[in-house]
Amino acid sequence: MEALLVSTGVVALAEIGDKTQLLAFILAARFKKPLPIIAGILCATIINHGLAGALGAWITSMVTPEVMRWVLGASFIRDNPLDFFHCRRELHRLPCIGPQALKPRSSFA
């Protein structure tokens, strides 16, 4: 039970500011009925996570761990290989990686 509560708490903290939460706030403020909105979101979340878990269990029963390792690695590379070489300081406030890291930085940027 402790593992369930800890993982639920961590996910809840990670999801603060999520689009679903913001939509729930807007709908609750507009229609002045927060309980049906929260109940609907709770049901949808439980169904979504249940289906995702069932699909994940089915996939792991059909695919070997070796193949899963390659698929997971490819999914990270597939995401956007150019992200490794493009500076996105404006969006993420992270230091540049790749060719742009060699350019001199202005103190006014």
Gaussian input, Z-matrix of N, CA and C with variables (Angstrom, degrees):
# hf/3-21g

backbone

0 1
 N
 C     1     B1
 C     2     B2     1     A1
 N     3     B3     2     A2     1     D1
 C     4     B4     3     A3     2     D2
 C     5     B5     4     A4     3     D3
 N     6     B6     5     A5     4     D4
 C     7     B7     6     A6     5     D5
 C     8     B8     7     A7     6     D6
 N     9     B9     8     A8     7     D7
 C    10    B10     9     A9     8     D8
 C    11    B11    10    A10     9     D9
 N    12    B12    11    A11    10    D10
 C    13    B13    12    A12    11    D11
 C    14    B14    13    A13    12    D12
 N    15    B15    14    A14    13    D13
 C    16    B16    15    A15    14    D14
 C    17    B17    16    A16    15    D15
 N    18    B18    17    A17    16    D16
 C    19    B19    18    A18    17    D17
 C    20    B20    19    A19    18    D18
 N    21    B21    20    A20    19    D19
 C    22    B22    21    A21    20    D20
 C    23    B23    22    A22    21    D21
 N    24    B24    23    A23    22    D22
 C    25    B25    24    A24    23    D23
 C    26    B26    25    A25    24    D24
 N    27    B27    26    A26    25    D25
 C    28    B28    27    A27    26    D26
 C    29    B29    28    A28    27    D27
 N    30    B30    29    A29    28    D28
 C    31    B31    30    A30    29    D29
 C    32    B32    31    A31    30    D30
 N    33    B33    32    A32    31    D31
 C    34    B34    33    A33    32    D32
 C    35    B35    34    A34    33    D33
 N    36    B36    35    A35    34    D34
 C    37    B37    36    A36    35    D35
 C    38    B38    37    A37    36    D36
 N    39    B39    38    A38    37    D37
 C    40    B40    39    A39    38    D38
 C    41    B41    40    A40    39    D39
 N    42    B42    41    A41    40    D40
 C    43    B43    42    A42    41    D41
 C    44    B44    43    A43    42    D42
 N    45    B45    44    A44    43    D43
 C    46    B46    45    A45    44    D44
 C    47    B47    46    A46    45    D45
 N    48    B48    47    A47    46    D46
 C    49    B49    48    A48    47    D47
 C    50    B50    49    A49    48    D48
 N    51    B51    50    A50    49    D49
 C    52    B52    51    A51    50    D50
 C    53    B53    52    A52    51    D51
 N    54    B54    53    A53    52    D52
 C    55    B55    54    A54    53    D53
 C    56    B56    55    A55    54    D54
 N    57    B57    56    A56    55    D55
 C    58    B58    57    A57    56    D56
 C    59    B59    58    A58    57    D57
 N    60    B60    59    A59    58    D58
 C    61    B61    60    A60    59    D59
 C    62    B62    61    A61    60    D60
 N    63    B63    62    A62    61    D61
 C    64    B64    63    A63    62    D62
 C    65    B65    64    A64    63    D63
 N    66    B66    65    A65    64    D64
 C    67    B67    66    A66    65    D65
 C    68    B68    67    A67    66    D66
 N    69    B69    68    A68    67    D67
 C    70    B70    69    A69    68    D68
 C    71    B71    70    A70    69    D69
 N    72    B72    71    A71    70    D70
 C    73    B73    72    A72    71    D71
 C    74    B74    73    A73    72    D72
 N    75    B75    74    A74    73    D73
 C    76    B76    75    A75    74    D74
 C    77    B77    76    A76    75    D75
 N    78    B78    77    A77    76    D76
 C    79    B79    78    A78    77    D77
 C    80    B80    79    A79    78    D78
 N    81    B81    80    A80    79    D79
 C    82    B82    81    A81    80    D80
 C    83    B83    82    A82    81    D81
 N    84    B84    83    A83    82    D82
 C    85    B85    84    A84    83    D83
 C    86    B86    85    A85    84    D84
 N    87    B87    86    A86    85    D85
 C    88    B88    87    A87    86    D86
 C    89    B89    88    A88    87    D87
 N    90    B90    89    A89    88    D88
 C    91    B91    90    A90    89    D89
 C    92    B92    91    A91    90    D90
 N    93    B93    92    A92    91    D91
 C    94    B94    93    A93    92    D92
 C    95    B95    94    A94    93    D93
 N    96    B96    95    A95    94    D94
 C    97    B97    96    A96    95    D95
 C    98    B98    97    A97    96    D96
 N    99    B99    98    A98    97    D97
 C   100   B100    99    A99    98    D98
 C   101   B101   100   A100    99    D99
 N   102   B102   101   A101   100   D100
 C   103   B103   102   A102   101   D101
 C   104   B104   103   A103   102   D102
 N   105   B105   104   A104   103   D103
 C   106   B106   105   A105   104   D104
 C   107   B107   106   A106   105   D105
 N   108   B108   107   A107   106   D106
 C   109   B109   108   A108   107   D107
 C   110   B110   109   A109   108   D108
 N   111   B111   110   A110   109   D109
 C   112   B112   111   A111   110   D110
 C   113   B113   112   A112   111   D111
 N   114   B114   113   A113   112   D112
 C   115   B115   114   A114   113   D113
 C   116   B116   115   A115   114   D114
 N   117   B117   116   A116   115   D115
 C   118   B118   117   A117   116   D116
 C   119   B119   118   A118   117   D117
 N   120   B120   119   A119   118   D118
 C   121   B121   120   A120   119   D119
 C   122   B122   121   A121   120   D120
 N   123   B123   122   A122   121   D121
 C   124   B124   123   A123   122   D122
 C   125   B125   124   A124   123   D123
 N   126   B126   125   A125   124   D124
 C   127   B127   126   A126   125   D125
 C   128   B128   127   A127   126   D126
 N   129   B129   128   A128   127   D127
 C   130   B130   129   A129   128   D128
 C   131   B131   130   A130   129   D129
 N   132   B132   131   A131   130   D130
 C   133   B133   132   A132   131   D131
 C   134   B134   133   A133   132   D132
 N   135   B135   134   A134   133   D133
 C   136   B136   135   A135   134   D134
 C   137   B137   136   A136   135   D135
 N   138   B138   137   A137   136   D136
 C   139   B139   138   A138   137   D137
 C   140   B140   139   A139   138   D138
 N   141   B141   140   A140   139   D139
 C   142   B142   141   A141   140   D140
 C   143   B143   142   A142   141   D141
 N   144   B144   143   A143   142   D142
 C   145   B145   144   A144   143   D143
 C   146   B146   145   A145   144   D144
 N   147   B147   146   A146   145   D145
 C   148   B148   147   A147   146   D146
 C   149   B149   148   A148   147   D147
 N   150   B150   149   A149   148   D148
 C   151   B151   150   A150   149   D149
 C   152   B152   151   A151   150   D150
 N   153   B153   152   A152   151   D151
 C   154   B154   153   A153   152   D152
 C   155   B155   154   A154   153   D153
 N   156   B156   155   A155   154   D154
 C   157   B157   156   A156   155   D155
 C   158   B158   157   A157   156   D156
 N   159   B159   158   A158   157   D157
 C   160   B160   159   A159   158   D158
 C   161   B161   160   A160   159   D159
 N   162   B162   161   A161   160   D160
 C   163   B163   162   A162   161   D161
 C   164   B164   163   A163   162   D162
 N   165   B165   164   A164   163   D163
 C   166   B166   165   A165   164   D164
 C   167   B167   166   A166   165   D165
 N   168   B168   167   A167   166   D166
 C   169   B169   168   A168   167   D167
 C   170   B170   169   A169   168   D168
 N   171   B171   170   A170   169   D169
 C   172   B172   171   A171   170   D170
 C   173   B173   172   A172   171   D171
 N   174   B174   173   A173   172   D172
 C   175   B175   174   A174   173   D173
 C   176   B176   175   A175   174   D174
 N   177   B177   176   A176   175   D175
 C   178   B178   177   A177   176   D176
 C   179   B179   178   A178   177   D177
 N   180   B180   179   A179   178   D178
 C   181   B181   180   A180   179   D179
 C   182   B182   181   A181   180   D180
 N   183   B183   182   A182   181   D181
 C   184   B184   183   A183   182   D182
 C   185   B185   184   A184   183   D183
 N   186   B186   185   A185   184   D184
 C   187   B187   186   A186   185   D185
 C   188   B188   187   A187   186   D186
 N   189   B189   188   A188   187   D187
 C   190   B190   189   A189   188   D188
 C   191   B191   190   A190   189   D189
 N   192   B192   191   A191   190   D190
 C   193   B193   192   A192   191   D191
 C   194   B194   193   A193   192   D192
 N   195   B195   194   A194   193   D193
 C   196   B196   195   A195   194   D194
 C   197   B197   196   A196   195   D195
 N   198   B198   197   A197   196   D196
 C   199   B199   198   A198   197   D197
 C   200   B200   199   A199   198   D198
 N   201   B201   200   A200   199   D199
 C   202   B202   201   A201   200   D200
 C   203   B203   202   A202   201   D201
 N   204   B204   203   A203   202   D202
 C   205   B205   204   A204   203   D203
 C   206   B206   205   A205   204   D204
 N   207   B207   206   A206   205   D205
 C   208   B208   207   A207   206   D206
 C   209   B209   208   A208   207   D207
 N   210   B210   209   A209   208   D208
 C   211   B211   210   A210   209   D209
 C   212   B212   211   A211   210   D210
 N   213   B213   212   A212   211   D211
 C   214   B214   213   A213   212   D212
 C   215   B215   214   A214   213   D213
 N   216   B216   215   A215   214   D214
 C   217   B217   216   A216   215   D215
 C   218   B218   217   A217   216   D216
 N   219   B219   218   A218   217   D217
 C   220   B220   219   A219   218   D218
 C   221   B221   220   A220   219   D219
 N   222   B222   221   A221   220   D220
 C   223   B223   222   A222   221   D221
 C   224   B224   223   A223   222   D222
 N   225   B225   224   A224   223   D223
 C   226   B226   225   A225   224   D224
 C   227   B227   226   A226   225   D225
 N   228   B228   227   A227   226   D226
 C   229   B229   228   A228   227   D227
 C   230   B230   229   A229   228   D228
 N   231   B231   230   A230   229   D229
 C   232   B232   231   A231   230   D230
 C   233   B233   232   A232   231   D231
 N   234   B234   233   A233   232   D232
 C   235   B235   234   A234   233   D233
 C   236   B236   235   A235   234   D234
 N   237   B237   236   A236   235   D235
 C   238   B238   237   A237   236   D236
 C   239   B239   238   A238   237   D237
 N   240   B240   239   A239   238   D238
 C   241   B241   240   A240   239   D239
 C   242   B242   241   A241   240   D240
 N   243   B243   242   A242   241   D241
 C   244   B244   243   A243   242   D242
 C   245   B245   244   A244   243   D243
 N   246   B246   245   A245   244   D244
 C   247   B247   246   A246   245   D245
 C   248   B248   247   A247   246   D246
 N   249   B249   248   A248   247   D247
 C   250   B250   249   A249   248   D248
 C   251   B251   250   A250   249   D249
 N   252   B252   251   A251   250   D250
 C   253   B253   252   A252   251   D251
 C   254   B254   253   A253   252   D252
 N   255   B255   254   A254   253   D253
 C   256   B256   255   A255   254   D254
 C   257   B257   256   A256   255   D255
 N   258   B258   257   A257   256   D256
 C   259   B259   258   A258   257   D257
 C   260   B260   259   A259   258   D258
 N   261   B261   260   A260   259   D259
 C   262   B262   261   A261   260   D260
 C   263   B263   262   A262   261   D261
 N   264   B264   263   A263   262   D262
 C   265   B265   264   A264   263   D263
 C   266   B266   265   A265   264   D264
 N   267   B267   266   A266   265   D265
 C   268   B268   267   A267   266   D266
 C   269   B269   268   A268   267   D267
 N   270   B270   269   A269   268   D268
 C   271   B271   270   A270   269   D269
 C   272   B272   271   A271   270   D270
 N   273   B273   272   A272   271   D271
 C   274   B274   273   A273   272   D272
 C   275   B275   274   A274   273   D273
 N   276   B276   275   A275   274   D274
 C   277   B277   276   A276   275   D275
 C   278   B278   277   A277   276   D276
 N   279   B279   278   A278   277   D277
 C   280   B280   279   A279   278   D278
 C   281   B281   280   A280   279   D279
 N   282   B282   281   A281   280   D280
 C   283   B283   282   A282   281   D281
 C   284   B284   283   A283   282   D282
 N   285   B285   284   A284   283   D283
 C   286   B286   285   A285   284   D284
 C   287   B287   286   A286   285   D285
 N   288   B288   287   A287   286   D286
 C   289   B289   288   A288   287   D287
 C   290   B290   289   A289   288   D288
 N   291   B291   290   A290   289   D289
 C   292   B292   291   A291   290   D290
 C   293   B293   292   A292   291   D291
 N   294   B294   293   A293   292   D292
 C   295   B295   294   A294   293   D293
 C   296   B296   295   A295   294   D294
 N   297   B297   296   A296   295   D295
 C   298   B298   297   A297   296   D296
 C   299   B299   298   A298   297   D297
 N   300   B300   299   A299   298   D298
 C   301   B301   300   A300   299   D299
 C   302   B302   301   A301   300   D300
 N   303   B303   302   A302   301   D301
 C   304   B304   303   A303   302   D302
 C   305   B305   304   A304   303   D303
 N   306   B306   305   A305   304   D304
 C   307   B307   306   A306   305   D305
 C   308   B308   307   A307   306   D306
 N   309   B309   308   A308   307   D307
 C   310   B310   309   A309   308   D308
 C   311   B311   310   A310   309   D309
 N   312   B312   311   A311   310   D310
 C   313   B313   312   A312   311   D311
 C   314   B314   313   A313   312   D312
 N   315   B315   314   A314   313   D313
 C   316   B316   315   A315   314   D314
 C   317   B317   316   A316   315   D315
 N   318   B318   317   A317   316   D316
 C   319   B319   318   A318   317   D317
 C   320   B320   319   A319   318   D318
 N   321   B321   320   A320   319   D319
 C   322   B322   321   A321   320   D320
 C   323   B323   322   A322   321   D321
 N   324   B324   323   A323   322   D322
 C   325   B325   324   A324   323   D323
 C   326   B326   325   A325   324   D324

   B1=1.4520
   B2=1.5348
   B3=1.3537
   B4=1.4614
   B5=1.5322
   B6=1.3381
   B7=1.4650
   B8=1.5226
   B9=1.3178
   B10=1.4709
   B11=1.5214
   B12=1.3307
   B13=1.4595
   B14=1.5259
   B15=1.3210
   B16=1.4648
   B17=1.5215
   B18=1.3329
   B19=1.4687
   B20=1.5212
   B21=1.3293
   B22=1.4588
   B23=1.5255
   B24=1.3134
   B25=1.4613
   B26=1.5159
   B27=1.3249
   B28=1.4670
   B29=1.5256
   B30=1.3243
   B31=1.4723
   B32=1.5227
   B33=1.3293
   B34=1.4682
   B35=1.5244
   B36=1.3215
   B37=1.4603
   B38=1.5251
   B39=1.3288
   B40=1.4670
   B41=1.5178
   B42=1.3209
   B43=1.4593
   B44=1.5246
   B45=1.3302
   B46=1.4667
   B47=1.5289
   B48=1.3043
   B49=1.4494
   B50=1.5121
   B51=1.3119
   B52=1.4510
   B53=1.5306
   B54=1.3239
   B55=1.4678
   B56=1.5168
   B57=1.3283
   B58=1.4543
   B59=1.5206
   B60=1.3107
   B61=1.4590
   B62=1.5281
   B63=1.3163
   B64=1.4604
   B65=1.5268
   B66=1.3270
   B67=1.4590
   B68=1.5200
   B69=1.3336
   B70=1.4662
   B71=1.5223
   B72=1.3221
   B73=1.4652
   B74=1.5250
   B75=1.3254
   B76=1.4674
   B77=1.5236
   B78=1.3441
   B79=1.4679
   B80=1.5197
   B81=1.3212
   B82=1.4643
   B83=1.5289
   B84=1.3143
   B85=1.4617
   B86=1.5211
   B87=1.3210
   B88=1.4639
   B89=1.5193
   B90=1.3299
   B91=1.4615
   B92=1.5213
   B93=1.3047
   B94=1.4666
   B95=1.5247
   B96=1.3357
   B97=1.4614
   B98=1.5313
   B99=1.3177
   B100=1.4669
   B101=1.5311
   B102=1.3229
   B103=1.4670
   B104=1.5280
   B105=1.3323
   B106=1.4775
   B107=1.5228
   B108=1.3246
   B109=1.4603
   B110=1.5283
   B111=1.3209
   B112=1.4656
   B113=1.5259
   B114=1.3340
   B115=1.4716
   B116=1.5267
   B117=1.3211
   B118=1.4615
   B119=1.5121
   B120=1.3253
   B121=1.4564
   B122=1.5241
   B123=1.3387
   B124=1.4587
   B125=1.5270
   B126=1.3339
   B127=1.4739
   B128=1.5291
   B129=1.3204
   B130=1.4701
   B131=1.5236
   B132=1.3299
   B133=1.4594
   B134=1.5201
   B135=1.3279
   B136=1.4678
   B137=1.5252
   B138=1.3245
   B139=1.4688
   B140=1.5232
   B141=1.3358
   B142=1.4628
   B143=1.5254
   B144=1.3356
   B145=1.4575
   B146=1.5263
   B147=1.3136
   B148=1.4641
   B149=1.5195
   B150=1.3325
   B151=1.4655
   B152=1.5305
   B153=1.3230
   B154=1.4668
   B155=1.5270
   B156=1.3211
   B157=1.4618
   B158=1.5221
   B159=1.3345
   B160=1.4641
   B161=1.5343
   B162=1.3219
   B163=1.4614
   B164=1.5229
   B165=1.3378
   B166=1.4580
   B167=1.5208
   B168=1.3266
   B169=1.4719
   B170=1.5257
   B171=1.3272
   B172=1.4652
   B173=1.5297
   B174=1.3392
   B175=1.4660
   B176=1.5265
   B177=1.3408
   B178=1.4618
   B179=1.5231
   B180=1.3244
   B181=1.4652
   B182=1.5292
   B183=1.3209
   B184=1.4570
   B185=1.5336
   B186=1.3262
   B187=1.4630
   B188=1.5333
   B189=1.3122
   B190=1.4630
   B191=1.5359
   B192=1.3315
   B193=1.4674
   B194=1.5313
   B195=1.3291
   B196=1.4754
   B197=1.5319
   B198=1.3155
   B199=1.4684
   B200=1.5240
   B201=1.3369
   B202=1.4677
   B203=1.5263
   B204=1.3341
   B205=1.4564
   B206=1.5261
   B207=1.3291
   B208=1.4703
   B209=1.5295
   B210=1.3062
   B211=1.4702
   B212=1.5224
   B213=1.3247
   B214=1.4574
   B215=1.5256
   B216=1.3235
   B217=1.4665
   B218=1.5141
   B219=1.3265
   B220=1.4685
   B221=1.5250
   B222=1.3170
   B223=1.4709
   B224=1.5184
   B225=1.3271
   B226=1.4561
   B227=1.5245
   B228=1.3100
   B229=1.4586
   B230=1.5199
   B231=1.3210
   B232=1.4522
   B233=1.5172
   B234=1.3167
   B235=1.4586
   B236=1.5164
   B237=1.2890
   B238=1.4584
   B239=1.5196
   B240=1.3193
   B241=1.4617
   B242=1.5202
   B243=1.3154
   B244=1.4593
   B245=1.5189
   B246=1.3330
   B247=1.4571
   B248=1.5182
   B249=1.3268
   B250=1.4507
   B251=1.5238
   B252=1.3243
   B253=1.4592
   B254=1.5244
   B255=1.3006
   B256=1.4646
   B257=1.5212
   B258=1.2757
   B259=1.4615
   B260=1.5218
   B261=1.3105
   B262=1.4629
   B263=1.5323
   B264=1.3062
   B265=1.4653
   B266=1.5196
   B267=1.3260
   B268=1.4554
   B269=1.5232
   B270=1.3279
   B271=1.4631
   B272=1.5173
   B273=1.3087
   B274=1.4545
   B275=1.5231
   B276=1.3122
   B277=1.4503
   B278=1.5286
   B279=1.3244
   B280=1.4522
   B281=1.5146
   B282=1.3193
   B283=1.4645
   B284=1.5213
   B285=1.3110
   B286=1.4597
   B287=1.5171
   B288=1.3193
   B289=1.4526
   B290=1.5190
   B291=1.2900
   B292=1.4534
   B293=1.5118
   B294=1.3330
   B295=1.4735
   B296=1.5206
   B297=1.3463
   B298=1.4637
   B299=1.5163
   B300=1.3032
   B301=1.4649
   B302=1.5216
   B303=1.3360
   B304=1.4507
   B305=1.5213
   B306=1.3418
   B307=1.4566
   B308=1.5337
   B309=1.3355
   B310=1.4715
   B311=1.5370
   B312=1.3103
   B313=1.4642
   B314=1.5174
   B315=1.3136
   B316=1.4492
   B317=1.5224
   B318=1.3187
   B319=1.4519
   B320=1.5212
   B321=1.3292
   B322=1.4519
   B323=1.5195
   B324=1.3309
   B325=1.4641
   B326=1.5058
   A1=111.02
   A2=115.09
   A3=118.78
   A4=111.11
   A5=116.22
   A6=119.82
   A7=110.71
   A8=117.68
   A9=121.50
   A10=110.34
   A11=116.90
   A12=120.28
   A13=111.87
   A14=117.16
   A15=120.30
   A16=110.59
   A17=116.94
   A18=119.28
   A19=111.23
   A20=117.71
   A21=120.62
   A22=110.51
   A23=116.72
   A24=120.24
   A25=113.06
   A26=116.19
   A27=120.43
   A28=110.48
   A29=116.50
   A30=119.67
   A31=110.01
   A32=117.44
   A33=120.20
   A34=110.89
   A35=117.77
   A36=120.41
   A37=111.93
   A38=116.23
   A39=119.80
   A40=111.84
   A41=116.95
   A42=120.45
   A43=113.67
   A44=117.97
   A45=119.69
   A46=108.20
   A47=116.35
   A48=121.27
   A49=113.58
   A50=117.52
   A51=121.93
   A52=109.06
   A53=116.34
   A54=120.71
   A55=111.68
   A56=117.52
   A57=120.37
   A58=110.79
   A59=116.56
   A60=120.13
   A61=110.36
   A62=116.65
   A63=119.52
   A64=111.43
   A65=116.77
   A66=120.72
   A67=110.68
   A68=117.45
   A69=121.11
   A70=110.64
   A71=117.31
   A72=120.19
   A73=111.06
   A74=116.20
   A75=120.31
   A76=110.84
   A77=116.96
   A78=120.03
   A79=111.75
   A80=117.33
   A81=120.71
   A82=110.85
   A83=116.94
   A84=120.28
   A85=111.09
   A86=117.50
   A87=120.69
   A88=111.98
   A89=117.62
   A90=120.32
   A91=112.94
   A92=118.35
   A93=123.79
   A94=113.21
   A95=117.41
   A96=122.40
   A97=108.51
   A98=117.58
   A99=119.31
   A100=113.95
   A101=118.57
   A102=119.46
   A103=113.66
   A104=120.69
   A105=118.15
   A106=112.94
   A107=116.97
   A108=120.51
   A109=109.72
   A110=117.03
   A111=121.01
   A112=110.37
   A113=117.23
   A114=120.37
   A115=110.89
   A116=117.36
   A117=120.80
   A118=112.12
   A119=116.89
   A120=120.73
   A121=110.48
   A122=117.21
   A123=121.05
   A124=110.82
   A125=117.07
   A126=120.20
   A127=111.12
   A128=116.63
   A129=120.06
   A130=110.89
   A131=117.46
   A132=120.99
   A133=111.33
   A134=116.78
   A135=120.58
   A136=110.57
   A137=117.34
   A138=120.62
   A139=110.82
   A140=116.82
   A141=121.36
   A142=111.05
   A143=117.58
   A144=120.74
   A145=111.01
   A146=117.29
   A147=120.04
   A148=111.95
   A149=116.32
   A150=119.90
   A151=111.35
   A152=116.98
   A153=120.28
   A154=110.59
   A155=116.90
   A156=120.49
   A157=112.06
   A158=116.26
   A159=120.02
   A160=110.71
   A161=116.95
   A162=120.20
   A163=110.74
   A164=117.23
   A165=120.66
   A166=111.88
   A167=117.11
   A168=120.60
   A169=110.67
   A170=116.79
   A171=120.17
   A172=110.49
   A173=116.70
   A174=120.30
   A175=110.33
   A176=117.48
   A177=119.13
   A178=112.57
   A179=117.42
   A180=118.82
   A181=111.58
   A182=117.32
   A183=121.74
   A184=113.08
   A185=117.63
   A186=121.86
   A187=108.97
   A188=116.20
   A189=120.70
   A190=110.60
   A191=117.68
   A192=119.79
   A193=113.23
   A194=117.05
   A195=120.18
   A196=110.69
   A197=116.65
   A198=120.55
   A199=110.05
   A200=117.16
   A201=120.37
   A202=111.14
   A203=117.33
   A204=121.57
   A205=110.42
   A206=116.73
   A207=120.64
   A208=111.24
   A209=116.99
   A210=120.19
   A211=109.87
   A212=117.37
   A213=120.39
   A214=110.81
   A215=117.01
   A216=119.72
   A217=112.24
   A218=116.65
   A219=120.48
   A220=111.39
   A221=117.20
   A222=118.88
   A223=111.21
   A224=117.97
   A225=120.23
   A226=111.01
   A227=117.18
   A228=120.75
   A229=110.51
   A230=117.13
   A231=122.56
   A232=112.25
   A233=116.90
   A234=121.02
   A235=111.34
   A236=118.22
   A237=123.20
   A238=108.24
   A239=116.81
   A240=118.79
   A241=113.12
   A242=118.15
   A243=119.94
   A244=112.15
   A245=118.54
   A246=120.36
   A247=112.06
   A248=117.12
   A249=119.58
   A250=111.37
   A251=118.16
   A252=121.34
   A253=113.62
   A254=118.07
   A255=120.12
   A256=110.06
   A257=114.30
   A258=119.80
   A259=108.65
   A260=116.32
   A261=120.72
   A262=109.32
   A263=116.30
   A264=119.87
   A265=111.79
   A266=117.26
   A267=120.03
   A268=111.13
   A269=116.93
   A270=120.69
   A271=112.39
   A272=117.53
   A273=120.84
   A274=114.13
   A275=118.15
   A276=122.25
   A277=112.11
   A278=115.56
   A279=121.41
   A280=109.35
   A281=118.45
   A282=119.11
   A283=110.72
   A284=115.89
   A285=120.64
   A286=111.28
   A287=114.83
   A288=122.08
   A289=106.19
   A290=118.27
   A291=121.04
   A292=111.96
   A293=116.32
   A294=120.64
   A295=113.65
   A296=118.16
   A297=119.25
   A298=112.37
   A299=118.51
   A300=121.23
   A301=110.98
   A302=117.97
   A303=121.72
   A304=112.83
   A305=117.25
   A306=120.48
   A307=109.41
   A308=116.55
   A309=118.24
   A310=110.33
   A311=115.00
   A312=120.05
   A313=109.79
   A314=115.56
   A315=120.93
   A316=108.49
   A317=116.92
   A318=119.80
   A319=111.34
   A320=117.55
   A321=121.74
   A322=112.76
   A323=118.85
   A324=121.87
   A325=111.75
   D1=-34.34
   D2=179.54
   D3=-63.02
   D4=-41.72
   D5=179.54
   D6=-62.29
   D7=-39.89
   D8=178.54
   D9=-62.48
   D10=-46.73
   D11=-178.03
   D12=-66.78
   D13=-40.66
   D14=179.46
   D15=-65.54
   D16=-47.42
   D17=-178.90
   D18=-65.51
   D19=-37.98
   D20=177.53
   D21=-64.62
   D22=-41.41
   D23=178.21
   D24=-64.72
   D25=-40.41
   D26=179.24
   D27=-65.24
   D28=-43.96
   D29=179.09
   D30=-64.99
   D31=-41.10
   D32=178.98
   D33=-61.47
   D34=-42.03
   D35=177.56
   D36=-66.12
   D37=-38.00
   D38=-179.23
   D39=-68.74
   D40=-26.55
   D41=-175.54
   D42=-90.79
   D43=2.96
   D44=179.07
   D45=-61.30
   D46=129.15
   D47=-178.61
   D48=86.28
   D49=6.23
   D50=178.02
   D51=-65.81
   D52=154.70
   D53=-179.94
   D54=-59.01
   D55=-36.74
   D56=179.60
   D57=-64.09
   D58=-41.13
   D59=179.56
   D60=-66.71
   D61=-42.49
   D62=178.17
   D63=-63.86
   D64=-39.38
   D65=176.67
   D66=-63.72
   D67=-40.27
   D68=177.81
   D69=-61.54
   D70=-42.49
   D71=178.60
   D72=-62.27
   D73=-43.52
   D74=-178.86
   D75=-65.58
   D76=-45.89
   D77=179.25
   D78=-63.86
   D79=-41.73
   D80=179.56
   D81=-64.62
   D82=-38.91
   D83=178.92
   D84=-70.25
   D85=-36.56
   D86=-176.92
   D87=-74.71
   D88=-44.88
   D89=-173.66
   D90=-97.90
   D91=-5.36
   D92=176.36
   D93=57.45
   D94=26.12
   D95=177.24
   D96=-133.71
   D97=81.01
   D98=-174.55
   D99=-72.32
   D100=-30.30
   D101=-175.19
   D102=-63.99
   D103=-46.23
   D104=176.79
   D105=-64.33
   D106=-33.07
   D107=179.43
   D108=-68.53
   D109=-45.87
   D110=178.71
   D111=-63.73
   D112=-41.18
   D113=179.34
   D114=-63.98
   D115=-40.34
   D116=178.13
   D117=-64.78
   D118=-42.34
   D119=178.13
   D120=-65.73
   D121=-39.99
   D122=178.40
   D123=-62.26
   D124=-46.28
   D125=178.97
   D126=-62.36
   D127=-44.94
   D128=-179.71
   D129=-63.24
   D130=-39.30
   D131=179.68
   D132=-66.46
   D133=-43.45
   D134=179.24
   D135=-62.99
   D136=-44.70
   D137=178.71
   D138=-63.75
   D139=-44.24
   D140=-179.60
   D141=-61.26
   D142=-46.44
   D143=-179.21
   D144=-69.09
   D145=-36.13
   D146=177.21
   D147=-63.61
   D148=-44.94
   D149=178.16
   D150=-65.62
   D151=-39.83
   D152=178.79
   D153=-64.13
   D154=-41.39
   D155=178.24
   D156=-65.66
   D157=-42.10
   D158=179.00
   D159=-64.90
   D160=-42.34
   D161=178.26
   D162=-64.49
   D163=-42.03
   D164=178.37
   D165=-63.16
   D166=-40.80
   D167=178.07
   D168=-65.02
   D169=-39.98
   D170=179.72
   D171=-66.33
   D172=-42.97
   D173=-179.24
   D174=-64.02
   D175=-43.23
   D176=-179.46
   D177=-68.47
   D178=-22.67
   D179=176.15
   D180=-79.45
   D181=-19.88
   D182=-177.32
   D183=-97.77
   D184=-20.68
   D185=-172.21
   D186=-119.37
   D187=141.13
   D188=179.57
   D189=-74.76
   D190=157.04
   D191=177.79
   D192=-59.38
   D193=-32.64
   D194=178.15
   D195=-62.26
   D196=-45.68
   D197=179.04
   D198=-66.24
   D199=-40.75
   D200=179.30
   D201=-60.37
   D202=-38.17
   D203=178.48
   D204=-61.32
   D205=-44.50
   D206=-179.92
   D207=-68.37
   D208=-40.28
   D209=179.39
   D210=-64.17
   D211=-43.22
   D212=178.96
   D213=-62.98
   D214=-45.03
   D215=177.80
   D216=-61.54
   D217=-42.81
   D218=179.30
   D219=-66.05
   D220=-32.60
   D221=-179.79
   D222=-66.63
   D223=-32.97
   D224=176.65
   D225=-71.45
   D226=-39.33
   D227=179.52
   D228=-71.47
   D229=-39.62
   D230=-178.11
   D231=-64.17
   D232=-28.64
   D233=-173.18
   D234=-48.68
   D235=-54.69
   D236=172.07
   D237=-176.74
   D238=94.50
   D239=-177.12
   D240=-60.81
   D241=-25.75
   D242=-178.68
   D243=-73.13
   D244=-16.45
   D245=177.63
   D246=-61.09
   D247=-24.99
   D248=179.27
   D249=-69.65
   D250=-23.01
   D251=-173.28
   D252=-112.14
   D253=-3.88
   D254=-178.29
   D255=-108.30
   D256=138.66
   D257=179.04
   D258=-85.66
   D259=127.29
   D260=179.63
   D261=-125.23
   D262=45.90
   D263=-177.59
   D264=-60.68
   D265=-33.65
   D266=-177.17
   D267=-64.11
   D268=-36.25
   D269=-177.12
   D270=-88.03
   D271=-43.90
   D272=-169.93
   D273=-110.09
   D274=-13.19
   D275=-176.85
   D276=57.07
   D277=38.09
   D278=177.31
   D279=-106.94
   D280=154.31
   D281=176.20
   D282=-66.86
   D283=153.92
   D284=180.00
   D285=-69.47
   D286=148.02
   D287=172.75
   D288=-127.00
   D289=134.10
   D290=177.68
   D291=107.26
   D292=-157.24
   D293=-173.69
   D294=-59.71
   D295=-35.25
   D296=-177.60
   D297=-69.16
   D298=-18.97
   D299=-179.77
   D300=-67.32
   D301=-20.77
   D302=-178.38
   D303=-84.41
   D304=-16.23
   D305=-179.16
   D306=-74.93
   D307=144.50
   D308=177.57
   D309=-65.60
   D310=141.82
   D311=-178.55
   D312=-98.47
   D313=139.09
   D314=175.68
   D315=-84.36
   D316=144.09
   D317=179.56
   D318=-75.07
   D319=-9.94
   D320=-179.11
   D321=-95.16
   D322=-2.32
   D323=-176.45
   D324=-75.74

